[in-house]
Every structure is written in C-alpha cells, then in structure tokens.
Amino acid sequence: IHKSCMNFLMESKALTSRNNRQVRSNMDAQFISDEALMHQVLMRSEYAFEIIYKRYYSRIRAFCQKMANNAFDADDLTQEVLVTVLKKREQFNPDKGTFEQWIFTIAVNHCRNAWKKKEREVAFVNEMAPIIFATSSEGIPGYTLEQVEIQELLKVSLNALKNPVEQTVLRLYYYEGMKYQEISEIFGCSIRTVGNWIESAKRNLKIHLKEVGITASDVQ
C-alpha cells in the first residue's frame, strides 16, 4: 500500500491485530464482496483495505490517466482517491449503490477538481505573462519559456510576496477559484478592497521577477 494510505491508517490508531486476524480467518480475498470489505474497513481493518487497494488501484489509475492525460497526475490522483476512500469510509452506503460506483464517483470528482485547478492556473499565467515578460529595454529578445516554467516562476514569486494578505488573496482567487464576493466575506472587507489587493499583488509579482532578472519576450 502506498505510504500516504498507510500513514492515514496508522494515524487513526484504531487498528488491532485481533481485528486483522478475524478478517483474515473469515475472508477469501477472491470471493469476498467489495461491500463486505468496506464493512471491515469501517472497523479499521488494514487487511481489508489492502484487498480493496490491490483490487482497484490499477483500474483507478488507468481511469485517472485517461482523464488527466498525464501519468504523473494519474499517480497523484489515484492516491488521493484511495486516501479519500479511507477518510470517508463512513459515508459509503451499500443501500444507495455499489462500492464500485462509489469509488469511481470519487475518482470523477477528483479529476474534475484537478481540471478546474489547472484551468485557474492557466488563466493566471495567461493574465500575468504579458505583464511580466515584456521585451527588454534594449530591445534584445529574451529566452522562450514553457508554460510550465512560467507557472513555477509565478509560484516562487507568489511565495516571496512580503504581504501575507496579498499572497493569500491571490491564491484564493487564482488557485482556489473564489470570487471577489467570497473573498471579501472571508476578510470582512469590501469587494473593492479585494480588487485593490489583487492588483497590488500582481504589481509586486512583476517587481520581484524583475529583481531576480527574469525578462522574456517570447512566451509559449
């Protein structure tokens, strides 16, 4: 089992060797149903979760890879799905559907959330790139940056912002997809103030990137 899943199980501090022995004695992994396994997972059985993990890992990963079109993202998404199965095990209700339907619903939701996050990050890059990466004053072309490189540069610069409010507001807007109204309710301020913070943060991002010598004229 992946380390992240095992860590969650161990942190629950509810595993007992007696429970695992009981599950092992009563189960034949090939024939036990998903629903019966989840009943044991609800009782914090490590052994039952191992069976679920092995039974579904390849299928969930293949599904996530098709949805994300990226092997690295698929690995992360698969682990997130399986950890969610553990965290939300009490929400599984066999009367409302099969475990297979439930776990793939979780997978779909995680993939959709990943899409939305990427769309927000791309929107951030597209808005900031023309502002940040302008032709140098000497008119000498800069180097070409891939979009992934720009994303990383923006993240580093965002972390370097000295004003924690500006940093937080920018993250909420671009990376969490919150609207001005929602952010204003969190901070207890006006929508106009949120807009001012975001504009100030973008100006400071530009200053930081110039300070570290980033000047590119061509952005892919």
C-alpha positions as CSV (number, residue, x, y, z in Angstrom):
1,I,0.0,0.0,0.0
2,H,1.2,3.5,-0.8
3,K,2.8,5.3,2.1
4,S,0.2,8.0,2.2
5,C,-2.6,5.5,2.7
6,M,-0.6,3.5,5.3
7,N,0.1,6.7,7.2
8,F,-3.6,7.5,7.4
9,L,-4.4,4.1,8.7
10,M,-1.7,4.3,11.3
11,E,-2.6,7.8,12.4
12,S,-6.2,6.6,13.1
13,K,-4.7,4.5,16.0
14,A,-7.6,2.1,15.6
15,L,-6.0,-0.9,14.0
16,T,-5.9,-4.1,16.2
17,S,-4.1,-7.3,15.5
18,R,-7.2,-9.2,16.7
19,N,-9.4,-7.5,14.2
20,N,-7.0,-8.2,11.3
21,R,-6.7,-11.9,12.4
22,Q,-10.5,-12.1,12.4
23,V,-10.8,-10.7,8.9
24,R,-8.1,-13.0,7.6
25,S,-9.8,-16.0,9.1
26,N,-13.2,-15.1,7.7
27,M,-12.2,-13.9,4.2
28,D,-11.1,-15.4,1.0
29,A,-9.9,-12.3,-0.9
30,Q,-11.0,-13.7,-4.3
31,F,-14.6,-14.2,-3.3
32,I,-15.4,-11.5,-0.7
33,S,-17.5,-8.7,-1.9
34,D,-16.4,-5.0,-2.0
35,E,-19.2,-4.2,0.3
36,A,-18.2,-6.8,2.9
37,L,-14.6,-5.5,2.7
38,M,-15.8,-1.9,3.3
39,H,-17.6,-3.1,6.4
40,Q,-14.3,-4.3,7.7
41,V,-12.5,-1.1,6.5
42,L,-15.1,0.8,8.6
43,M,-13.7,-1.2,11.5
44,R,-10.2,0.0,10.6
45,S,-9.0,-3.3,9.2
46,E,-5.7,-2.9,7.4
47,Y,-6.0,-6.3,5.8
48,A,-9.4,-5.4,4.2
49,F,-8.1,-2.2,2.9
50,E,-5.1,-4.0,1.3
51,I,-7.5,-6.1,-0.7
52,I,-9.5,-3.0,-1.8
53,Y,-6.3,-1.2,-2.7
54,K,-5.0,-4.1,-4.8
55,R,-8.4,-4.8,-6.4
56,Y,-8.9,-1.2,-7.5
57,Y,-5.5,0.5,-7.8
58,S,-4.8,-0.4,-11.5
59,R,-8.4,0.4,-12.6
60,I,-8.5,3.8,-10.8
61,R,-5.0,4.7,-12.1
62,A,-6.0,3.8,-15.7
63,F,-9.1,5.9,-15.4
64,C,-7.3,8.9,-13.9
65,Q,-4.6,8.7,-16.6
66,K,-7.2,8.8,-19.4
67,M,-9.0,11.7,-17.7
68,A,-5.8,13.7,-16.9
69,N,-3.8,12.6,-19.9
70,N,-0.7,12.6,-17.7
71,A,1.0,9.7,-15.9
72,F,2.4,11.8,-13.1
73,D,-1.0,13.4,-12.4
74,A,-2.6,10.0,-12.6
75,D,-0.4,8.7,-9.8
76,D,-1.2,11.6,-7.5
77,L,-5.0,11.4,-8.3
78,T,-5.1,7.7,-7.7
79,Q,-3.5,8.1,-4.2
80,E,-5.9,10.9,-3.4
81,V,-8.9,8.7,-4.4
82,L,-7.7,5.8,-2.2
83,V,-7.0,8.1,0.7
84,T,-10.5,9.6,0.3
85,V,-11.9,6.1,0.5
86,L,-10.3,5.8,3.9
87,K,-11.2,9.2,5.1
88,K,-14.8,9.0,4.0
89,R,-15.4,5.3,4.6
90,E,-18.3,6.1,6.9
91,Q,-20.1,7.8,4.0
92,F,-20.3,4.6,2.0
93,N,-23.8,3.3,2.0
94,P,-24.4,0.0,0.1
95,D,-28.1,0.7,0.1
96,K,-27.5,3.6,-2.3
97,G,-25.2,1.8,-4.7
98,T,-22.2,-0.5,-5.1
99,F,-18.7,0.3,-3.9
100,E,-17.6,0.3,-7.5
101,Q,-20.0,3.2,-8.3
102,W,-18.9,5.0,-5.1
103,I,-15.1,4.8,-5.7
104,F,-15.5,5.9,-9.4
105,T,-17.7,8.8,-8.3
106,I,-14.8,9.8,-6.0
107,A,-12.4,9.4,-8.9
108,V,-14.5,11.6,-11.2
109,N,-14.8,14.3,-8.6
110,H,-11.0,14.4,-8.0
111,C,-10.3,14.5,-11.8
112,R,-12.8,17.4,-12.2
113,N,-11.3,19.3,-9.4
114,A,-7.8,18.8,-10.9
115,W,-9.1,20.2,-14.3
116,K,-10.5,23.2,-12.6
117,K,-7.3,23.9,-10.7
118,K,-5.3,23.6,-13.9
119,E,-7.7,25.9,-15.7
120,R,-7.3,28.5,-13.0
121,E,-3.5,28.2,-13.1
122,V,-3.5,28.6,-16.9
123,A,-5.8,31.7,-16.5
124,F,-3.3,33.1,-14.0
125,V,-0.4,32.5,-16.4
126,N,-2.2,34.0,-19.4
127,E,-3.1,37.1,-17.5
128,M,0.3,37.6,-15.9
129,A,2.6,36.6,-18.7
130,P,2.1,39.7,-20.9
131,I,2.6,41.9,-17.9
132,I,5.7,40.2,-16.5
133,F,7.6,39.0,-19.6
134,A,8.0,42.1,-21.8
135,T,10.7,42.9,-24.3
136,S,13.8,44.2,-22.5
137,S,14.6,48.0,-22.8
138,E,17.5,47.3,-25.2
139,G,15.1,45.5,-27.5
140,I,17.0,42.3,-27.2
141,P,14.8,39.2,-27.4
142,G,14.6,37.2,-24.2
143,Y,14.5,33.5,-24.0
144,T,11.5,31.3,-24.5
145,L,9.7,29.9,-21.5
146,E,7.4,27.0,-21.5
147,Q,4.1,27.5,-19.7
148,V,5.1,25.0,-17.0
149,E,8.2,27.1,-16.3
150,I,6.1,30.2,-16.1
151,Q,3.8,28.6,-13.6
152,E,6.7,27.6,-11.4
153,L,8.2,31.1,-11.6
154,L,4.9,32.6,-10.6
155,K,4.5,30.2,-7.7
156,V,8.0,31.0,-6.4
157,S,7.3,34.8,-6.7
158,L,4.0,34.3,-5.0
159,N,5.7,32.7,-2.1
160,A,8.1,35.6,-2.0
161,L,5.4,38.3,-1.6
162,K,6.0,40.1,1.7
163,N,2.4,41.0,2.3
164,P,0.6,37.8,3.6
165,V,-2.8,39.2,2.8
166,E,-1.9,39.9,-0.9
167,Q,-0.4,36.4,-1.1
168,T,-3.5,34.8,0.4
169,V,-5.9,36.7,-1.7
170,L,-4.1,35.9,-4.9
171,R,-4.1,32.2,-4.0
172,L,-7.8,32.2,-3.2
173,Y,-8.7,34.0,-6.4
174,Y,-6.5,32.1,-8.9
175,Y,-5.8,28.8,-7.4
176,E,-9.0,28.2,-5.4
177,G,-11.3,29.8,-7.9
178,M,-13.0,32.1,-5.4
179,K,-14.9,35.2,-6.5
180,Y,-14.3,38.7,-5.1
181,Q,-17.5,38.5,-3.1
182,E,-16.5,35.2,-1.4
183,I,-13.0,36.6,-0.6
184,S,-14.5,39.8,0.8
185,E,-16.7,37.8,3.2
186,I,-13.7,35.9,4.4
187,F,-11.7,39.0,5.2
188,G,-14.7,41.1,6.2
189,C,-13.9,43.9,3.7
190,S,-15.4,45.4,0.6
191,I,-15.2,43.9,-2.9
192,R,-13.3,47.0,-4.0
193,T,-10.6,46.3,-1.3
194,V,-10.2,42.7,-2.6
195,G,-9.7,44.1,-6.1
196,N,-7.1,46.5,-4.9
197,W,-5.2,43.8,-3.0
198,I,-5.1,41.6,-6.1
199,E,-3.9,44.4,-8.4
200,S,-1.2,45.3,-5.8
201,A,-0.1,41.7,-5.5
202,K,0.3,41.5,-9.3
203,R,2.4,44.6,-9.4
204,N,4.6,43.2,-6.6
205,L,5.0,39.9,-8.5
206,K,6.2,41.9,-11.5
207,I,8.7,43.7,-9.3
208,H,10.0,40.5,-7.8
209,L,10.6,38.8,-11.1
210,K,12.4,41.8,-12.4
211,E,14.6,41.8,-9.3
212,V,15.7,38.2,-10.0
213,G,16.4,39.0,-13.6
214,I,13.5,37.4,-15.4
215,T,12.9,39.3,-18.7
216,A,11.5,37.2,-21.5
217,S,9.9,38.4,-24.8
218,D,8.6,35.2,-26.1
219,V,6.2,33.1,-24.0
220,Q,4.8,29.9,-25.3
